Amino acid sequence: MFIIKFGGSVITDKAKECCFKQEVVDRLAAELKHANKEVILIHGAGSFGHILAKKYKLNGGYKQKKQVEGFALTQAMVQRLNNLVLASLHNHDLPAVSIPPHAVLSLSNHKLSRVDYSIFQKYLDLGFMPVSFGDVALDKKLGFSICSGDLLVQLLAVHFKPEKVIFVLDEDGLYSANPKDDRNATFIERVTVKDLDKLTTRLNAHADVTKGMEGKLYTIKQIARVGVDTILLNGNVHNRLYDTLKGKKVRHTIVQGE
């Protein structure tokens, strides 16, 4: 079984509110269908969630009544994105079912308090593809906060210990620095947790509420520590996901599990 995360920067334009990249998602759905693997799919909130979450400062928890409106709007928007992703998967004959994070987990000061993993397992047992996403959720200490797609991937990877975790990004993988603004950034093909501890990755100019690559590296290190390999690949390159799922050698970064 594979746990795959479609990054918000791949399936949406993060700079434009509610801008869904239909062609990209359709192609990725076709690659998943063609690969024919058991998958739990997570997707980021992208421009459907981050812009509103930042506007209403939702990740800091409940501070004023106006945020209740922002929470409700953000939840509705990320579910709208989830429906668009599901529609694409269904159009490619994939039995995708939605598992909204706010319905199956709660947080406590941004960290996991409770999650019902059995729902994911029951759907897998019946041959479904569980699909979840970055979402707003209740938080015991803060009232509410954000459950990022990366946190979901981490929780599910530690629990299910999949064959591999795959992050589908808008870059080929990991670099020594942010390749978007550093021409001297070098590509990293294979890396260990110790190497990651030494790696400093500059956040891009519009680092989002989930801390961009900084947060992702933390997530990947937690996954590696339970012995699971993580692959980072470019979702904008045709068949990069399919080839990786089929075990073909392509350009991507692999973070070795310990």
Buried (B, 14 or more C-beta within 10 A) or exposed (E): EBBBBBBBBBBBBBEEBBEBBEEBBBBBBBBBBBBEBEBBBBBBBBBBBBBBBBEBBBBBBBEEEEBEEBBEBBBEBBBEBBEBBBBBBEEBEBEBBBBBBBEBBBBBEBEBBEBEEEBBBEBBEEEBBBBBBBBBBBBBEBBBBBBBBBBBBBBBBBBBBBBBBBBBBBBBBBBBBBBEEEEEBEBBEEBBBEEBEEBEBBEBEEEBBBBBBEBBBBBBBBBBEEEBBBBBBBBBEEBBBBBBBBEEEBBBBBBBBE
